[in-house]
Amino acid sequence: MSAPTTYTPSLTDRLLDKALYHLRRRLPYNRVADNLFHRVLFYRKHHRLPSREMLWNDMWFRVKTSGEIEQPLRCFVSDKELVKQYVRETIGDEHNVPTLAVLRTPAEVDAYDFPPNCCVKPTHASAQVILRVDG
């Protein structure tokens, strides 16, 4: 059995990672800056610029960089906490993954007694997760 290979980012990827870090820290919070940040992030992840094609990732880029992301319905069905309410009312709570707690402040996170085996996810973000195994 061969040893698992490890991913080593290319020089371009390392430079883009640095650029994203600095952009996140220095850009103002507005639509133009968000668009620039997400364009660089898209390029970093996909090694291409977004296109007008209806590819999955291009469609999500358009959602994130258009006014659609601010629409109340989009917010409601995109938020992990709120979409559970929609699912519960539409097709039933048995289709929801159980939520142990929704913690709203750093103090609540610090005080919460997390189970030894659980998945910790923010309600507002994508692809951010902590899998807790045996504490």
DSSP file (Angstrom, degrees, kcal/mol; ACC not computed):
  #  RESIDUE AA STRUCTURE BP1 BP2  ACC     N-H-->O    O-->H-N    N-H-->O    O-->H-N    TCO  KAPPA ALPHA  PHI   PSI    X-CA   Y-CA   Z-CA
    1    1 A M              0   0    0      0, 0.0     2,-0.1     0, 0.0     0, 0.0   0.000 360.0 360.0 360.0 131.6    0.0    0.0    0.0
    2    2 A S        -     0   0    0      1,-0.1     3,-0.1     3,-0.0     0, 0.0  -0.459 360.0-100.5 -83.6 154.8    1.4    3.4   -1.0
    3    3 A A        -     0   0    0     -2,-0.1    -1,-0.1     1,-0.1     2,-0.0  -0.435  46.3 -98.4 -70.2 144.7    1.7    6.3    1.4
    4    4 A P        -     0   0    0      0, 0.0     2,-0.2     0, 0.0    -1,-0.1  -0.361  38.1-123.8 -64.2 142.6   -1.0    8.9    1.0
    5    5 A T        -     0   0    0     -3,-0.1     2,-0.4    -2,-0.0    -3,-0.0  -0.600  19.5-139.5 -85.5 149.0    0.1   11.9   -1.1
    6    6 A T        -     0   0    0     -2,-0.2     2,-0.5     2,-0.0    -1,-0.0  -0.846  17.3-116.2-108.8 147.8   -0.1   15.4    0.4
    7    7 A Y        -     0   0    0     -2,-0.4     0, 0.0     1,-0.0     0, 0.0  -0.682  25.7-168.8 -83.2 127.6   -1.3   18.5   -1.5
    8    8 A T        -     0   0    0     -2,-0.5    -2,-0.0     0, 0.0    -1,-0.0  -0.966  22.8-128.2-116.3 114.2    1.3   21.1   -1.9
    9    9 A P        -     0   0    0      0, 0.0     0, 0.0     0, 0.0     0, 0.0  -0.272  25.3-115.3 -61.7 144.9   -0.2   24.4   -3.2
   10   10 A S     >  -     0   0    0      1,-0.1     4,-2.5     4,-0.0     5,-0.2  -0.217  29.4-102.5 -70.3 168.5    1.5   25.9   -6.2
   11   11 A L  H  > S+     0   0    0      1,-0.2     4,-2.4     2,-0.2     5,-0.2   0.903 124.8  52.8 -59.4 -41.6    3.3   29.2   -6.1
   12   12 A T  H  > S+     0   0    0      1,-0.2     4,-2.6     2,-0.2    -1,-0.2   0.923 109.5  48.3 -60.4 -44.8    0.3   30.9   -7.7
   13   13 A D  H  > S+     0   0    0      1,-0.2     4,-2.5     2,-0.2    -2,-0.2   0.897 110.8  50.6 -64.2 -40.0   -2.0   29.4   -5.1
   14   14 A R  H  X S+     0   0    0     -4,-2.5     4,-2.0     2,-0.2    -1,-0.2   0.899 111.6  48.1 -65.2 -39.7    0.2   30.5   -2.3
   15   15 A L  H  X S+     0   0    0     -4,-2.4     4,-2.5     2,-0.2    -2,-0.2   0.907 112.1  49.2 -65.6 -41.5    0.3   34.1   -3.7
   16   16 A L  H  X S+     0   0    0     -4,-2.6     4,-2.9     2,-0.2    -2,-0.2   0.887 108.1  54.3 -65.5 -38.0   -3.5   34.1   -4.1
   17   17 A D  H  X S+     0   0    0     -4,-2.5     4,-2.2     2,-0.2    -1,-0.2   0.917 110.4  46.5 -60.5 -43.1   -3.9   32.9   -0.5
   18   18 A K  H  X S+     0   0    0     -4,-2.0     4,-2.3     2,-0.2    -2,-0.2   0.919 112.3  50.3 -64.3 -43.1   -1.8   35.8    0.7
   19   19 A A  H  X S+     0   0    0     -4,-2.5     4,-2.9     1,-0.2    -2,-0.2   0.923 110.4  49.6 -61.5 -44.3   -3.7   38.2   -1.5
   20   20 A L  H  X S+     0   0    0     -4,-2.9     4,-2.7     1,-0.2    -1,-0.2   0.902 109.2  52.7 -62.1 -41.1   -7.0   36.9   -0.1
   21   21 A Y  H  X S+     0   0    0     -4,-2.2     4,-1.5    -5,-0.2    -1,-0.2   0.940 114.1  41.7 -58.6 -48.5   -5.8   37.2    3.4
   22   22 A H  H  X S+     0   0    0     -4,-2.3     4,-1.9     2,-0.2     5,-0.3   0.874 113.7  52.3 -70.4 -37.2   -4.8   40.9    2.9
   23   23 A L  H  X S+     0   0    0     -4,-2.9     4,-2.7    -5,-0.2    -2,-0.2   0.937 108.1  51.7 -61.9 -45.4   -8.0   41.7    0.9
   24   24 A R  H  < S+     0   0    0     -4,-2.7    -1,-0.2     1,-0.2    -2,-0.2   0.868 115.4  42.0 -59.9 -36.7  -10.2   40.3    3.7
   25   25 A R  H  < S+     0   0    0     -4,-1.5    -1,-0.2    -5,-0.2    -2,-0.2   0.784 125.3  30.8 -81.0 -27.6   -8.4   42.4    6.2
   26   26 A R  H  < S+     0   0    0     -4,-1.9    -2,-0.2    -5,-0.1    -3,-0.2   0.685  90.2  97.1-111.5 -21.0   -8.2   45.7    4.2
   27   27 A L  S  < S-     0   0    0     -4,-2.7     2,-0.0    -5,-0.3    -4,-0.0  -0.419  74.1-116.0 -72.1 145.4  -11.1   45.9    1.9
   28   28 A P        -     0   0    0      0, 0.0     2,-1.3     0, 0.0    -1,-0.1  -0.358  32.8-102.4 -70.8 161.3  -14.1   47.9    3.0
   29   29 A Y  S    S+     0   0    0      4,-0.1     2,-0.3    -2,-0.0     3,-0.0  -0.711  78.3 110.0 -88.7  91.2  -17.4   46.2    3.5
   30   30 A N  S  > S-     0   0    0     -2,-1.3     4,-2.6     1,-0.1     5,-0.2  -0.949  80.3 -95.5-153.6 171.9  -19.3   47.1    0.3
   31   31 A R  H  > S+     0   0    0     -2,-0.3     4,-2.4     1,-0.2     5,-0.2   0.871 119.3  51.1 -63.0 -40.5  -20.6   45.4   -2.8
   32   32 A V  H  > S+     0   0    0      2,-0.2     4,-2.2     1,-0.2    -1,-0.2   0.932 113.7  44.4 -64.4 -45.9  -17.6   46.4   -5.0
   33   33 A A  H  > S+     0   0    0      2,-0.2     4,-2.8     1,-0.2    -2,-0.2   0.900 113.0  51.6 -65.8 -40.8  -15.1   45.1   -2.5
   34   34 A D  H  X S+     0   0    0     -4,-2.6     4,-2.8     2,-0.2     5,-0.2   0.913 109.0  51.3 -60.8 -42.5  -17.1   41.9   -2.0
   35   35 A N  H  X S+     0   0    0     -4,-2.4     4,-2.0     2,-0.2    -2,-0.2   0.929 111.5  46.8 -61.5 -45.8  -17.2   41.3   -5.8
   36   36 A L  H  X S+     0   0    0     -4,-2.2     4,-2.3     2,-0.2     5,-0.2   0.938 113.3  48.6 -61.4 -47.9  -13.4   41.7   -6.0
   37   37 A F  H  X S+     0   0    0     -4,-2.8     4,-2.6     1,-0.2    -2,-0.2   0.933 113.5  46.2 -58.7 -47.5  -12.8   39.4   -3.1
   38   38 A H  H  X S+     0   0    0     -4,-2.8     4,-2.5     1,-0.2    -1,-0.2   0.811 109.9  54.7 -69.1 -29.0  -15.2   36.7   -4.4
   39   39 A R  H  X S+     0   0    0     -4,-2.0     4,-2.2    -5,-0.2    -1,-0.2   0.930 111.8  43.2 -67.5 -45.1  -13.7   37.0   -7.9
   40   40 A V  H  X S+     0   0    0     -4,-2.3     4,-2.5     2,-0.2    -2,-0.2   0.912 114.8  50.6 -65.9 -41.8  -10.1   36.4   -6.6
   41   41 A L  H  X S+     0   0    0     -4,-2.6     4,-2.4    -5,-0.2     5,-0.2   0.912 109.3  51.0 -61.4 -43.2  -11.5   33.6   -4.3
   42   42 A F  H  X S+     0   0    0     -4,-2.5     4,-2.7     1,-0.2     6,-0.3   0.935 110.9  48.4 -59.6 -46.8  -13.2   32.0   -7.3
   43   43 A Y  H  X S+     0   0    0     -4,-2.2     4,-2.2     1,-0.2    -1,-0.2   0.903 111.1  51.3 -61.6 -41.1  -10.0   32.1   -9.3
   44   44 A R  H  < S+     0   0    0     -4,-2.5    -1,-0.2     1,-0.2    -2,-0.2   0.913 116.5  39.4 -61.7 -43.2   -8.1   30.6   -6.4
   45   45 A K  H  < S+     0   0    0     -4,-2.4    -2,-0.2    -5,-0.2    -1,-0.2   0.853 130.8  24.8 -77.1 -35.0  -10.5   27.7   -6.0
   46   46 A H  H  < S-     0   0    0     -4,-2.7    -3,-0.2     2,-0.3    -2,-0.2   0.484  91.3-129.4-113.7  -5.2  -11.2   26.9   -9.7
   47   47 A H  S  < S+     0   0    0     -4,-2.2     2,-0.3    -5,-0.3    -4,-0.2   0.837  82.9  73.0  55.9  35.1   -8.1   28.2  -11.5
   48   48 A R  S    S-     0   0    0     -6,-0.3    -2,-0.3    -5,-0.2    -1,-0.2  -0.960  86.7-100.3-162.1 163.0  -10.3   30.2  -13.9
   49   49 A L        -     0   0    0     -2,-0.3     9,-0.1     1,-0.1    -9,-0.1  -0.568  51.2 -90.1 -84.9 156.5  -12.5   33.3  -13.9
   50   50 A P        -     0   0    0      0, 0.0     2,-0.2     0, 0.0    -1,-0.1  -0.338  46.8-156.2 -63.9 148.3  -16.3   32.9  -13.6
   51   51 A S        -     0   0    0      2,-0.1     4,-0.1    -3,-0.1    -3,-0.0  -0.657  29.0-110.2-118.8 176.2  -18.1   32.6  -16.8
   52   52 A R  S    S+     0   0    0     -2,-0.2    -1,-0.0     2,-0.1     0, 0.0   0.440  82.2 112.5 -86.1  -0.6  -21.7   33.3  -18.0
   53   53 A E  S    S-     0   0    0      1,-0.1     2,-0.6     0, 0.0    -2,-0.1  -0.267  81.7-112.9 -67.7 160.6  -22.3   29.6  -18.4
   54   54 A M        +     0   0    0      4,-0.1     2,-0.2     5,-0.0    -1,-0.1  -0.238  62.9 146.6 -91.5  46.4  -24.8   27.9  -16.1
   55   55 A L     >  -     0   0    0     -2,-0.6     4,-2.6     1,-0.1     5,-0.2  -0.550  60.2-112.6 -78.4 151.5  -22.2   25.9  -14.3
   56   56 A W  H  > S+     0   0    0      1,-0.2     4,-2.0     2,-0.2     5,-0.2   0.904 114.5  42.6 -52.5 -52.7  -22.8   25.2  -10.6
   57   57 A N  H  > S+     0   0    0      1,-0.2     4,-1.9     2,-0.2    -1,-0.2   0.842 113.7  52.2 -68.1 -33.4  -19.9   27.3   -9.3
   58   58 A D  H  > S+     0   0    0      2,-0.2     4,-2.1     1,-0.2    -1,-0.2   0.887 107.8  52.5 -67.9 -38.1  -20.5   30.1  -11.7
   59   59 A M  H  X S+     0   0    0     -4,-2.6     4,-2.0     1,-0.2    -2,-0.2   0.920 110.2  47.6 -63.0 -43.9  -24.2   30.3  -10.7
   60   60 A W  H  X S+     0   0    0     -4,-2.0     4,-2.4     1,-0.2    -1,-0.2   0.850 108.1  55.6 -67.8 -33.4  -23.2   30.6   -7.0
   61   61 A F  H  X S+     0   0    0     -4,-1.9     4,-1.8     2,-0.2    -1,-0.2   0.928 108.1  49.0 -61.3 -43.6  -20.7   33.3   -7.8
   62   62 A R  H  X S+     0   0    0     -4,-2.1     4,-0.6     1,-0.2     6,-0.2   0.889 110.2  50.9 -64.3 -38.7  -23.5   35.3   -9.5
   63   63 A V  H >< S+     0   0    0     -4,-2.0     6,-0.8     1,-0.2     3,-0.8   0.939 112.3  46.4 -62.4 -45.9  -25.7   34.8   -6.4
   64   64 A K  H 3< S+     0   0    0     -4,-2.4    -1,-0.2     1,-0.2    -2,-0.2   0.792 117.8  41.8 -68.3 -28.1  -22.9   36.0   -4.0
   65   65 A T  H 3< S+     0   0    0     -4,-1.8    -1,-0.2    -5,-0.2     2,-0.2   0.304 106.0  70.3-107.6   9.8  -22.0   39.0   -6.1
   66   66 A S  S X< S-     0   0    0     -3,-0.8     3,-0.9    -4,-0.6     4,-0.2  -0.639  95.2-100.5-113.5 176.7  -25.5   40.2   -7.1
   67   67 A G  G >  S+     0   0    0      1,-0.2     3,-1.6    -2,-0.2     4,-0.3   0.602 105.6  87.2 -71.3 -10.5  -28.2   41.8   -5.1
   68   68 A E  G >  S+     0   0    0      1,-0.3     3,-1.8    -6,-0.2     6,-0.3   0.847  76.7  64.9 -59.5 -33.9  -30.0   38.5   -4.9
   69   69 A I  G <  S+     0   0    0     -3,-0.9    -1,-0.3    -6,-0.8    -2,-0.1   0.724 100.3  52.5 -63.6 -20.1  -28.0   37.5   -1.8
   70   70 A E  G <  S+     0   0    0     -3,-1.6    -1,-0.3    -4,-0.2    -2,-0.2   0.484  81.3 113.8 -94.1  -3.6  -29.8   40.4    0.0
   71   71 A Q  S <> S-     0   0    0     -3,-1.8     4,-2.4    -4,-0.3     5,-0.2  -0.476  72.7-127.4 -69.4 137.1  -33.3   39.3   -0.9
   72   72 A P  H  > S+     0   0    0      0, 0.0     4,-2.5     0, 0.0     5,-0.1   0.865 107.5  50.3 -55.0 -41.3  -35.3   38.1    2.2
   73   73 A L  H  > S+     0   0    0      2,-0.2     4,-2.4     1,-0.2     5,-0.2   0.924 110.6  49.4 -65.7 -42.3  -36.3   34.7    0.6
   74   74 A R  H  > S+     0   0    0     -6,-0.3     4,-1.1     1,-0.2    -1,-0.2   0.919 112.8  47.9 -61.5 -43.6  -32.7   34.0   -0.3
   75   75 A C  H  X S+     0   0    0     -4,-2.4     4,-1.5     1,-0.2     3,-0.3   0.916 111.7  51.2 -61.7 -42.6  -31.5   34.8    3.2
   76   76 A F  H  < S+     0   0    0     -4,-2.5    -2,-0.2     1,-0.2    10,-0.2   0.914 116.4  37.4 -63.9 -45.1  -34.3   32.7    4.7
   77   77 A V  H  < S+     0   0    0     -4,-2.4    -1,-0.2     1,-0.2    -2,-0.2   0.534 116.1  53.8 -89.0  -4.8  -33.5   29.5    2.7
   78   78 A S  H  < S+     0   0    0     -4,-1.1     2,-0.4    -3,-0.3    -1,-0.2   0.686  87.2  88.4 -97.3 -22.4  -29.7   30.0    2.8
   79   79 A D  S  X S-     0   0    0     -4,-1.5     4,-3.0    -5,-0.2     5,-0.3  -0.656  73.8-141.5 -81.2 125.9  -29.3   30.3    6.5
   80   80 A K  H  > S+     0   0    0     43,-1.7     4,-0.7    -2,-0.4    -1,-0.1   0.818 100.7  45.4 -59.2 -32.9  -28.9   26.9    8.2
   81   81 A E  H  > S+     0   0    0      2,-0.2     4,-0.8    42,-0.1     3,-0.3   0.937 116.8  42.4 -75.3 -47.1  -31.0   27.8   11.2
   82   82 A L  H >> S+     0   0    0      1,-0.2     4,-1.6     2,-0.2     3,-0.6   0.853 106.6  60.0 -71.6 -34.9  -33.9   29.5    9.2
   83   83 A V  H 3X S+     0   0    0     -4,-3.0     4,-2.8     1,-0.3    -1,-0.2   0.818  98.0  61.2 -65.2 -27.5  -34.1   26.9    6.5
   84   84 A K  H 3X S+     0   0    0     -4,-0.7     4,-2.6    -3,-0.3    -1,-0.3   0.869 102.3  51.4 -64.9 -34.4  -34.9   24.3    9.1
   85   85 A Q  H <X S+     0   0    0     -4,-0.8     4,-2.3    -3,-0.6    -2,-0.2   0.921 110.7  48.6 -64.7 -43.4  -38.0   26.3   10.0
   86   86 A Y  H  X S+     0   0    0     -4,-1.6     4,-1.9     2,-0.2     5,-0.2   0.928 113.5  46.1 -62.4 -45.9  -39.0   26.3    6.3
   87   87 A V  H  X>S+     0   0    0     -4,-2.8     4,-2.6     2,-0.2     5,-1.9   0.928 111.6  52.4 -62.8 -45.1  -38.4   22.5    6.0
   88   88 A R  H  <5S+     0   0    0     -4,-2.6     5,-0.3     1,-0.2     4,-0.2   0.916 115.6  40.3 -56.2 -45.9  -40.3   21.9    9.2
   89   89 A E  H  <5S+     0   0    0     -4,-2.3    -1,-0.2    -5,-0.2    -2,-0.2   0.754 122.3  41.2 -77.4 -24.8  -43.3   23.9    8.0
   90   90 A T  H  <5S-     0   0    0     -4,-1.9    -2,-0.2    -5,-0.2    -3,-0.2   0.928 137.5  -3.5 -91.3 -52.0  -43.2   22.6    4.5
   91   91 A I  T  <5S-     0   0    0     -4,-2.6    -3,-0.2    -5,-0.2    -2,-0.1   0.476 110.9 -82.0-125.9  -5.4  -42.5   18.8    4.6
   92   92 A G    > < -     0   0    0     -5,-1.9     3,-1.5    -4,-0.2    -1,-0.2  -0.053  31.1 -95.0 115.6 146.3  -41.9   18.0    8.3
   93   93 A D  G >  S+     0   0    0     -5,-0.3     3,-2.1     1,-0.3    -5,-0.1   0.691 109.0  78.1 -66.7 -21.3  -39.2   18.2   10.9
   94   94 A E  G 3  S+     0   0    0      1,-0.3    -1,-0.3    -6,-0.1    -2,-0.1   0.666  88.7  59.7 -64.8 -13.4  -38.2   14.5   10.3
   95   95 A H  G <  S+     0   0    0     -3,-1.5     2,-0.3   -11,-0.1    -1,-0.3   0.455  90.6  89.9 -91.9  -2.1  -36.3   15.8    7.3
   96   96 A N  S <  S-     0   0    0     -3,-2.1     3,-0.0    -4,-0.1   -12,-0.0  -0.722  80.5-122.1 -94.0 143.8  -34.1   18.1    9.3
   97   97 A V        -     0   0    0     -2,-0.3    -2,-0.1     1,-0.1    -3,-0.0  -0.718  47.6-100.2 -75.3 131.8  -30.8   17.2   10.9
   98   98 A P        -     0   0    0      0, 0.0     2,-0.5     0, 0.0    -1,-0.1  -0.234  30.8-144.5 -59.3 141.1  -31.2   17.8   14.6
   99   99 A T        -     0   0    0      1,-0.1     3,-0.1   -18,-0.0    -3,-0.0  -0.934  10.8-168.8-106.2 125.2  -29.7   21.0   16.0
  100  100 A L        -     0   0    0     -2,-0.5     2,-0.3     1,-0.3    -1,-0.1   0.875  68.8 -20.4 -80.0 -38.8  -28.3   20.7   19.5
  101  101 A A        -     0   0    0      2,-0.0     2,-0.5    11,-0.0    -1,-0.3  -0.975  46.7-138.6-165.2 152.1  -27.9   24.5   20.1
  102  102 A V        -     0   0    0     -2,-0.3     2,-0.5    -3,-0.1    -3,-0.0  -0.976  26.4-161.6-116.9 113.7  -27.6   27.8   18.3
  103  103 A L        -     0   0    0     -2,-0.5    -2,-0.0     1,-0.1     6,-0.0  -0.844  12.6-179.3-102.3 127.4  -25.0   29.9   20.0
  104  104 A R        +     0   0    0     -2,-0.5    -1,-0.1     1,-0.0     3,-0.0   0.574  60.5  40.9-106.6 -11.9  -25.1   33.6   19.3
  105  105 A T  S  > S-     0   0    0      1,-0.1     4,-1.9     0, 0.0     3,-0.2  -0.938  78.3-115.8-135.1 157.4  -22.2   35.1   21.2
  106  106 A P  H  > S+     0   0    0      0, 0.0     4,-2.6     0, 0.0     5,-0.2   0.871 117.5  57.2 -57.7 -35.6  -18.6   34.1   21.9
  107  107 A A  H  > S+     0   0    0      1,-0.2     4,-2.1     2,-0.2     5,-0.1   0.899 104.9  50.5 -63.4 -39.5  -19.5   33.8   25.6
  108  108 A E  H  > S+     0   0    0      2,-0.2     4,-1.4     1,-0.2    -1,-0.2   0.894 110.5  49.7 -64.9 -38.9  -22.2   31.2   24.7
  109  109 A V  H  < S+     0   0    0     -4,-1.9     3,-0.3     1,-0.2    -2,-0.2   0.930 111.4  48.9 -64.0 -45.0  -19.6   29.2   22.7
  110  110 A D  H  < S+     0   0    0     -4,-2.6    -2,-0.2     1,-0.2    -1,-0.2   0.863 116.1  43.1 -62.2 -36.7  -17.1   29.3   25.6
  111  111 A A  H  < S+     0   0    0     -4,-2.1    -1,-0.2    -5,-0.2    -2,-0.2   0.653  89.8 106.4 -85.9 -16.0  -19.7   28.2   28.1
  112  112 A Y     <  -     0   0    0     -4,-1.4     2,-1.2    -3,-0.3   -11,-0.0  -0.424  66.4-138.3 -72.5 135.9  -21.4   25.5   25.9
  113  113 A D        -     0   0    0     -2,-0.2    -1,-0.1     0, 0.0    -2,-0.1  -0.749  25.9-154.2 -92.6  90.1  -20.6   21.9   26.9
  114  114 A F        -     0   0    0     -2,-1.2     4,-0.1    -5,-0.2     6,-0.0  -0.381  19.0-111.2 -66.8 139.5  -20.1   20.4   23.4
  115  115 A P        -     0   0    0      0, 0.0     3,-0.1     0, 0.0    20,-0.1  -0.328  28.0-114.0 -63.0 155.1  -20.8   16.6   23.1
  116  116 A P  S    S+     0   0    0      0, 0.0    19,-2.6     0, 0.0     2,-0.5   0.810 107.8  40.0 -63.5 -28.4  -17.6   14.6   22.4
  117  117 A N  S    S+     0   0    0     16,-0.2     2,-0.3    17,-0.2    16,-0.2  -0.940  86.3 112.4-124.8 109.2  -18.9   13.7   18.9
  118  118 A C  E     -A  132   0A   0     14,-1.4    14,-3.2    -2,-0.5     2,-0.5  -0.976  58.4-112.9-162.4 171.6  -20.6   16.4   17.0
  119  119 A C  E     -A  131   0A   0     -2,-0.3     2,-0.5    12,-0.2    12,-0.2  -0.977  25.4-158.8-116.5 126.6  -20.4   18.7   14.0
  120  120 A V  E     +A  130   0A   0     10,-3.1    10,-2.3    -2,-0.5    -2,-0.0  -0.930  20.5 165.8-110.9 122.2  -20.1   22.4   14.7
  121  121 A K        -     0   0    0     -2,-0.5     2,-0.2     8,-0.2     8,-0.2  -0.995  35.4-123.3-138.2 139.8  -21.1   24.8   11.8
  122  122 A P        -     0   0    0      0, 0.0     3,-0.4     0, 0.0     6,-0.2  -0.565  19.6-138.1 -75.0 147.8  -21.9   28.5   11.6
  123  123 A T  S    S+     0   0    0     -2,-0.2   -43,-1.7     1,-0.2   -42,-0.1   0.722  97.9  49.6 -77.8 -19.6  -25.3   29.2   10.2
  124  124 A H  S    S+     0   0    0    -45,-0.2     2,-0.3   -44,-0.1    -1,-0.2   0.456 102.6  64.2-100.6  -2.5  -24.2   32.0    8.0
  125  125 A A        -     0   0    0     -3,-0.4     2,-0.4     3,-0.1     3,-0.2  -0.785  65.7-131.5-127.4 164.8  -21.2   30.4    6.1
  126  126 A S  S    S+     0   0    0     -2,-0.3     3,-0.1     1,-0.2    -3,-0.0  -0.897  82.7   8.8-115.4 144.2  -20.5   27.7    3.7
  127  127 A A  S    S+     0   0    0     -2,-0.4     2,-0.6     1,-0.2    -1,-0.2   0.694  89.8 122.4  65.0  21.8  -17.8   25.0    3.9
  128  128 A Q        +     0   0    0     -3,-0.2     2,-0.3    -6,-0.2    -1,-0.2  -0.968  33.6 145.2-114.1 120.4  -16.8   25.9    7.4
  129  129 A V        -     0   0    0     -2,-0.6     2,-0.5    -8,-0.2    -8,-0.2  -0.998  38.1-153.5-154.9 146.5  -17.1   23.0    9.8
  130  130 A I  E     -A  120   0A   0    -10,-2.3   -10,-3.1    -2,-0.3     2,-0.7  -0.991  14.0-158.6-121.0 120.7  -15.5   21.4   12.9
  131  131 A L  E     -A  119   0A   0     -2,-0.5     2,-0.6   -12,-0.2   -12,-0.2  -0.891   9.8-156.8 -99.5 114.5  -16.0   17.7   13.3
  132  132 A R  E     -A  118   0A   0    -14,-3.2   -14,-1.4    -2,-0.7     2,-0.5  -0.816  13.1-178.6 -94.7 123.1  -15.5   16.8   16.9
  133  133 A V        -     0   0    0     -2,-0.6   -16,-0.2   -16,-0.2    -2,-0.0  -0.984  69.2 -15.8-127.0 121.5  -14.5   13.1   17.4
  134  134 A D              0   0    0     -2,-0.5   -17,-0.2     1,-0.3    -1,-0.1   0.884 360.0 360.0  53.1  42.6  -14.0   11.7   20.9
  135  135 A G              0   0    0    -19,-2.6    -1,-0.3   -20,-0.1   -18,-0.1   0.457 360.0 360.0  80.6 360.0  -13.7   15.2   22.4
